[in-house]
């Protein structure tokens, strides 16, 4: 059971130079709990001066941090892993309160973020350097060098996990990192700052700047920030990428998604029905890996029938949390209303789902399944970011792949089948960076990296895994030739 108790955290500040620091801005942002529709904290809407304070502290800390042996930097990650495990309940409840997840969902997201912390502890081995002879008396050596002061801008839907995709790799490789969390869910980011200090991270190496547009624009524009990572909507990802790279920064910006699951009649009924439901409804559909469209090839009614029965057992507040805001709830509901008007059959209507009495003011929407959806309808083409699964029917696998690849996003795709031939064909031809075979949420595990294609990503490389290490570092190549010794050194001994 969730048992999310209301708490008032009062005024929260930025985290700069290892401590909480009041903002130079008089503007504030209210943090609203989706469980209660009530304010639980306020954070500063920081200005460029606040950001510059963090940057100057990071610049001062950088030379000493970068010069440390990578084993010493990785030791902080070992400590952080232990601290996170010890405080798993605390962090999960904090995420649930300001994000609206269930506690179980919040814990799962923390543990996924902890995988990147664990990968960072292996970097002393991963980045031990590469050296080899390349000619007579000539040796080449290659090392990964930190960039300097770098920054990350993260979304509301995974307020701990996505920052933990960035922070461990960025700082273990020797950078100083500034985080701008979502203004809707900032509390867990500040808690991670406290954990890092407890783990032994020197002051100035990690900062948290709260805020909205001004803070984001400042990160893009600040001349001393060398790289920017972003996760959010595609529209904003494109703007952040363009603005940052125009000023010579390195940028990797992950955007939105519209992920399709292709279901063929030979798919295993039980695991497919459960997989469709988990993929589309996990985190209340508020994740870029949610597969919000199922393309049914030929007769898959037996799978859809079980899917509906499974969905009927979903309980709000237990199996699924809230929507992040009233604005988002209204937007998602409008997609359902419009699809119904266009002729979709509403197999399960989340608009009428029973809501938890103890959170009666929360932003609730239950599992919604729409059948008979046209591929060109908004619910089939646009990112809804809510617990809505649209079912498209087609007669051929070829047409299913056509629908899949006409999608301008390219985050993830999936196929449910017991045929190796079908699985091979889909995985080879799908225009997506991550593909699942009988897996509805094909998130790679470390050290395999996370990242999509097309309009789901602006920039080169991925955000986690070995590709993430490459993003946060520069390669230095040293080519050396040593002439034969003249033995003049011997007279000194």
C-alpha positions in Angstrom: 0.0 0.0 0.0 1.3 3.5 -0.8 0.4 5.3 2.4 1.7 8.6 1.0 1.4 11.1 3.9 1.2 14.8 3.2 4.3 16.8 4.1 5.2 20.4 3.9 8.9 20.9 3.1 8.7 24.7 3.1 11.2 26.8 1.2 13.9 24.8 -0.5 17.1 26.5 -1.9 19.7 25.7 -4.5 22.6 23.5 -3.6 25.9 25.2 -4.4 29.4 24.5 -3.1 28.3 21.7 -0.8 25.5 23.6 1.0 22.1 25.1 0.5 22.3 28.7 -0.7 19.5 31.2 -1.1 18.7 32.4 -4.6 19.5 35.8 -6.0 16.1 35.7 -7.6 12.9 36.8 -5.7 10.8 34.6 -7.9 9.6 31.2 -6.6 7.9 28.1 -8.0 5.3 26.1 -6.1 5.8 22.3 -5.9 2.4 20.6 -6.0 1.8 17.0 -4.9 -0.3 15.2 -7.5 -1.7 13.0 -4.7 -3.2 16.0 -2.9 -3.4 18.9 -5.3 -1.6 20.9 -2.6 1.7 22.7 -2.3 4.4 20.8 -0.5 7.4 23.1 -1.1 8.6 26.2 -2.9 11.9 26.4 -4.9 13.6 29.4 -6.4 13.0 30.3 -10.0 16.8 30.9 -10.3 18.4 33.5 -12.5 21.7 33.7 -14.4 23.4 35.0 -11.3 22.5 31.8 -9.4 23.8 29.7 -12.2 27.0 31.6 -12.4 27.6 31.1 -8.6 27.4 27.4 -9.2 29.6 27.6 -12.3 32.3 29.6 -10.5 32.3 27.1 -7.6 32.6 24.2 -10.1 35.5 25.9 -11.9 37.3 26.3 -8.6 36.7 22.6 -7.7 37.5 21.2 -11.1 41.4 21.2 -11.1 41.7 19.2 -7.9 38.8 16.8 -8.7 40.1 16.1 -12.2 43.6 15.5 -10.9 42.4 12.8 -8.5 43.1 9.2 -9.4 40.0 7.7 -11.0 39.9 5.0 -8.3 39.4 7.8 -5.7 36.6 9.3 -7.8 35.0 5.9 -8.1 35.1 5.5 -4.4 32.5 8.2 -4.1 30.2 6.1 -6.3 30.8 3.0 -4.1 29.7 5.1 -1.1 26.8 6.6 -2.9 25.5 3.2 -3.8 25.5 2.1 -0.2 23.8 5.4 0.9 21.1 5.0 -1.7 20.4 1.5 -0.7 20.2 2.5 3.0 17.8 5.3 2.2 15.8 3.6 -0.5 12.5 4.0 1.4 13.1 7.7 2.1 13.9 8.5 -1.5 11.1 6.4 -2.9 8.5 8.1 -0.7 9.9 11.6 -1.6 9.5 10.7 -5.3 6.0 9.4 -4.8 4.9 12.6 -3.0 6.1 15.1 -5.6 5.8 13.0 -8.7 2.7 10.9 -8.1 4.3 7.4 -8.7 3.4 4.5 -6.5 6.1 3.7 -4.0 6.9 0.4 -5.8 7.3 2.3 -9.1 9.5 4.9 -7.4 11.7 2.2 -5.9 12.1 0.5 -9.3 13.2 3.7 -10.9 15.8 4.3 -8.2 17.2 0.8 -8.6 17.5 1.4 -12.4 19.4 4.6 -11.7 21.6 2.8 -9.2 22.7 0.5 -12.1 24.5 3.5 -13.6 26.1 4.2 -10.2 27.4 0.6 -10.2 28.7 1.0 -13.8 30.6 4.1 -12.7 32.4 2.1 -10.0 33.8 0.0 -12.8 35.3 3.0 -14.7 38.9 2.5 -13.2 38.9 -0.7 -15.3 37.0 0.6 -18.2 39.2 3.7 -18.6 42.5 2.2 -17.7 43.9 3.6 -21.0 44.9 2.0 -24.3 48.5 1.9 -25.3 50.3 -0.1 -28.0 53.3 0.1 -30.3 52.5 1.3 -33.8 55.9 1.4 -35.4 59.6 1.0 -34.8 60.1 2.7 -31.5 56.8 4.5 -31.6 53.9 4.0 -29.1 50.4 5.5 -29.1 48.5 6.0 -25.9 44.8 7.1 -25.7 43.1 8.4 -22.5 39.7 9.9 -21.6 40.0 13.4 -20.2 37.2 15.3 -18.5 35.6 18.3 -20.2 35.3 20.7 -17.2 32.0 22.1 -16.0 29.1 20.3 -17.5 25.3 20.3 -16.9 22.2 18.2 -17.1 18.5 19.2 -17.5 16.1 16.5 -16.4 12.3 15.8 -16.6 9.6 15.3 -14.1 8.7 11.7 -14.8 11.9 10.1 -13.4 13.2 12.7 -10.9 15.9 10.5 -9.5 16.6 7.9 -12.3 17.4 10.3 -15.1 19.7 12.5 -13.1 21.4 9.2 -12.0 21.9 8.4 -15.7 24.1 11.5 -16.0 25.7 12.3 -12.6 27.7 9.1 -12.0 29.5 9.0 -15.4 30.0 12.8 -15.6 31.6 13.2 -12.2 33.5 9.9 -12.1 35.2 10.8 -15.3 36.4 14.0 -13.6 33.9 16.7 -14.5 32.0 19.0 -12.2 28.2 18.7 -12.8 25.4 21.2 -12.5 21.8 19.7 -12.4 18.7 21.6 -13.3 15.9 19.3 -12.2 12.2 19.6 -13.3 10.6 22.5 -11.4 7.7 20.1 -10.8 9.7 17.4 -9.0 12.9 18.9 -7.5 13.0 17.4 -4.1 14.7 14.1 -4.9 17.5 16.0 -6.7 18.3 17.9 -3.6 18.3 14.7 -1.6 20.8 13.2 -4.0 23.0 16.3 -3.4 23.0 15.5 0.3 23.8 11.8 -0.4 26.8 12.8 -2.6 28.2 15.0 0.1 27.8 12.2 2.6 29.6 9.9 0.1 32.6 12.2 0.2 32.2 14.3 -2.9 34.2 17.5 -2.6 32.2 20.8 -2.4 31.6 22.4 -5.8 31.8 19.2 -7.8 28.0 18.9 -7.8 25.3 21.6 -7.7 21.6 21.8 -8.1 20.0 24.9 -9.6 16.2 25.1 -9.4 14.2 27.0 -11.9 12.5 27.0 -15.2 13.1 28.7 -18.6 15.7 31.3 -17.4 17.8 28.6 -15.8 17.6 26.4 -18.9 18.6 29.2 -21.2 21.4 30.2 -18.8 22.8 26.6 -19.0 22.7 26.8 -22.8 24.4 30.2 -22.9 27.0 30.1 -20.1 30.4 30.2 -21.7 32.1 28.1 -19.1 29.7 25.1 -19.4 31.3 22.7 -21.8 28.5 20.1 -22.3 24.8 19.9 -21.8 22.6 16.7 -21.5 18.8 17.1 -21.7 15.9 14.7 -21.4 12.4 16.0 -22.1 10.0 16.8 -24.9 11.3 16.8 -28.5 10.3 20.4 -29.1 12.4 21.6 -26.2 15.2 19.1 -26.9 15.6 20.5 -30.3 15.8 24.1 -29.0 18.3 23.2 -26.2 20.5 21.3 -28.7 20.4 24.1 -31.3 21.1 26.9 -28.7 23.9 25.0 -27.0 25.7 23.8 -30.1 25.5 27.2 -31.7 27.8 28.4 -28.9 30.2 25.5 -29.4 29.0 23.3 -26.6 28.7 19.5 -26.8 25.0 18.6 -26.5 23.0 15.4 -26.3 19.2 16.0 -26.0 16.7 13.1 -25.7 13.2 14.0 -26.7 9.8 12.4 -26.9 8.5 9.1 -28.4 5.6 7.2 -29.8 6.5 3.6 -29.4 4.7 0.8 -31.3 4.3 -2.8 -30.3 3.6 -5.2 -33.2 1.6 -8.2 -32.1 1.2 -11.3 -34.4 -1.3 -14.2 -33.9 1.4 -16.7 -32.9 2.5 -14.6 -29.9 2.2 -16.2 -26.5 -1.1 -15.0 -25.2 -0.4 -14.7 -21.5 3.0 -13.0 -21.6 1.9 -10.7 -24.5 -1.2 -9.5 -22.8 0.7 -8.8 -19.6 3.5 -7.2 -21.6 1.2 -4.9 -23.4 -0.4 -3.7 -20.2 2.9 -3.2 -18.3 4.5 -1.3 -21.1 1.7 1.1 -21.8 0.5 1.6 -18.2 3.8 1.6 -16.2 4.5 4.9 -14.5 0.9 5.8 -15.6 2.2 6.0 -19.2 4.4 8.9 -18.3 7.6 7.7 -19.7 9.4 7.9 -23.1 9.6 4.1 -23.2 5.8 3.6 -22.9 4.5 1.6 -25.9 1.3 3.5 -26.4 0.2 1.8 -29.6 -0.3 -1.9 -30.3 -0.5 -2.8 -34.0 -2.4 -6.1 -34.2 -1.6 -8.2 -37.3 -4.6 -10.3 -38.4 -6.6 -12.0 -35.6 -5.2 -11.2 -32.2 -8.6 -10.9 -30.4 -7.7 -13.7 -27.9 -4.8 -11.5 -26.8 -6.8 -8.3 -26.6 -9.6 -10.1 -24.6 -7.0 -11.2 -22.0 -5.5 -7.7 -22.0 -8.8 -6.2 -21.2 -9.4 -8.7 -18.4 -5.9 -8.0 -16.9 -6.6 -4.3 -17.1 -9.9 -4.6 -15.2 -7.9 -5.7 -12.2 -5.7 -2.6 -12.2 -6.3 -0.5 -9.1 -5.4 3.2 -8.9 -3.1 4.0 -6.0 -1.9 0.5 -5.9 -1.0 -0.6 -9.4 -0.7 2.8 -10.9 0.0 6.3 -9.6 -1.3 9.7 -10.5 -0.9 12.0 -13.5 1.7 14.8 -12.8 -0.7 17.8 -13.0 -4.2 18.9 -13.6 -3.1 20.4 -16.9 -1.6 17.1 -18.0 -4.7 15.2 -16.9 -6.9 17.5 -19.0 -4.7 17.2 -22.0 -4.7 13.3 -21.8 -8.4 13.2 -21.3 -8.9 15.4 -24.4 -7.1 12.8 -26.5 -9.5 10.1 -25.3 -12.5 12.3 -25.9 -11.4 13.1 -29.4 -10.6 9.4 -30.3 -14.0 8.4 -29.1 -15.6 11.0 -31.3 -13.6 9.8 -34.3 -15.0 6.3 -33.8 -12.6 4.5 -31.5 -14.1 1.7 -29.4 -13.3 2.4 -25.7 -12.6 -1.1 -24.3 -11.6 0.2 -20.9 -12.4 3.8 -19.9 -10.0 5.3 -17.4 -12.1 8.4 -17.1 -14.6 6.5 -14.9 -12.1 4.4 -12.9 -12.6 4.3 -9.1 -10.3 6.8 -7.4 -8.6 6.2 -4.0 -10.7 7.8 -1.3 -7.7 8.9 0.8 -6.3 10.8 -2.2 -9.6 12.1 -3.6 -8.1 15.4 -4.8 -5.4 13.7 -6.7 -5.0 13.8 -10.5 -6.3 10.3 -11.4 -6.9 8.6 -14.7 -7.3 4.8 -15.0 -6.2 2.3 -17.6 -7.7 3.3 -21.0 -7.7 1.0 -24.0 -8.9 2.3 -27.4 -9.6 -0.2 -30.3 -10.1 0.4 -34.0 -7.8 3.4 -34.0 -6.8 4.8 -37.4 -3.0 5.3 -37.8 -3.5 8.9 -38.7 -5.5 9.9 -35.6 -3.8 12.1 -33.0 -3.9 9.4 -30.4 -1.9 7.1 -32.7 0.6 9.7 -33.9 1.2 12.1 -31.0 2.9 11.4 -27.6 0.0 11.4 -25.1 2.2 10.7 -22.1 -0.6 9.0 -20.1 -2.2 5.6 -19.5 -3.7 5.2 -22.9 -3.2 2.3 -25.2 -4.4 2.7 -28.8 -4.9 -0.5 -30.9 -4.5 -0.4 -34.7 -5.6 -3.3 -36.8 -4.0 -4.5 -40.0 -3.9 -7.6 -42.1 -0.2 -7.9 -42.9 3.1 -7.6 -41.2 4.4 -5.5 -44.1 1.7 -2.9 -43.4 2.4 -3.0 -39.7 6.1 -2.2 -40.4 5.0 0.6 -42.7 3.0 2.2 -39.9 5.8 1.7 -37.5 8.4 3.3 -39.7 6.3 6.3 -40.7 6.5 7.3 -37.1 8.8 10.4 -37.0 10.0 9.4 -33.5 12.5 6.6 -33.1 12.9 5.8 -29.5 11.7 2.2 -29.2 9.8 -0.6 -31.0 8.7 -4.0 -30.0 7.4 -7.2 -31.4 5.5 -10.0 -29.7 5.9 -13.3 -31.5 7.2 -16.9 -31.2 8.7 -16.8 -34.7 12.4 -16.2 -34.9 12.0 -15.1 -38.5 9.4 -12.5 -37.6 11.5 -11.2 -34.7 14.6 -10.9 -36.9 12.7 -9.1 -39.6 11.2 -6.5 -37.2 14.4 -6.0 -35.2 16.4 -5.4 -38.4 13.9 -3.1 -40.2 12.5 -1.0 -37.3 13.6 2.6 -37.4 14.2 2.8 -33.6 17.2 2.9 -31.4 15.9 0.3 -29.0 14.0 -2.8 -30.0 12.3 -5.4 -27.8 11.5 -9.0 -28.8 8.7 -10.1 -26.5 9.7 -7.2 -24.2 7.5 -4.2 -24.1 10.0 -1.8 -22.4 13.3 -2.6 -24.1 15.5 -0.5 -21.9 19.1 -1.7 -22.2 21.0 -2.6 -19.0 24.4 -1.3 -18.2 26.9 -1.2 -19.9 24.6 -1.1 -23.0 23.5 2.4 -23.6 20.1 4.2 -23.6 19.1 6.3 -26.6 16.7 6.5 -29.6 16.9 7.7 -33.2 15.2 10.3 -35.4 13.2 13.0 -33.6 13.7 11.2 -30.2 17.3 12.3 -30.1 19.3 15.4 -31.0 23.1 14.8 -30.9 25.4 11.9 -31.3 25.8 8.9 -28.9 23.7 7.7 -26.0 23.2 8.9 -22.4 24.3 5.8 -20.5 26.7 3.0 -20.8 30.1 3.3 -22.6 28.5 5.8 -25.0 27.7 8.0 -22.0 31.3 7.9 -20.9 32.4 9.0 -24.4 30.0 12.0 -24.2 31.4 13.3 -20.9 35.1 13.0 -22.0 37.6 14.1 -24.6 40.0 11.6 -26.1 43.6 12.5 -25.8 46.1 10.6 -28.0 49.8 10.7 -27.3 52.2 9.4 -29.9 55.8 9.0 -28.6 59.2 8.0 -30.0 62.1 7.6 -27.7 65.6 7.8 -29.2 68.3 5.5 -28.1 69.8 6.6 -24.7 73.2 8.3 -24.7 73.8 7.0 -21.2 74.7 10.5 -20.0 72.3 10.0 -17.2 74.6 7.5 -15.6 77.0 10.1 -14.2 74.3 11.3 -11.9 74.1 7.9 -10.0 
